[in-house]
Amino acid sequence: SHYMADITALCDRVILIHHGAIMYDGRLAGLTARFAPFREVKLELAAPPDGRDFSTYGEVEAIDGREVRLLVQRDTLTWSVNRLLADLEVRDLTVTDPPIEEVIARVFETQEALAADEHG
């Protein structure tokens, strides 16, 4: 299917096929864990961060006014969220999986990089 919302809502298992070759065959959760081992953390702060370094919490995706978006490795998520809440005045915090479109794009990027390495 090309309807990604349908895939995440209805499918437990996925098969990715590219140029006739199976690139992935397994559980959707496994696909996400393997190719996107991070979660997106969105923060709304009480005040703009004024140049604060957020790299200790995760990879900075964007800072816009009082809003901060980070990519945080799944295995450090609890630590990062606890530190963010302890260190900052947070008005709202949301943790989400990356969109399935981004995960699938990473699969193709990874496979293309592997193919390029094999061919020189």
Beta strands, then each sheet from edge to edge (+ up, - down):
strand 1: 13-18
strand 2: 21-27
strand 3: 38-45
strand 4: 59-64
strand 5: 67-73
strand 6: 90-96
sheet 1: 1+ 2-
sheet 2: 4+ 5- 3+ 6-
end
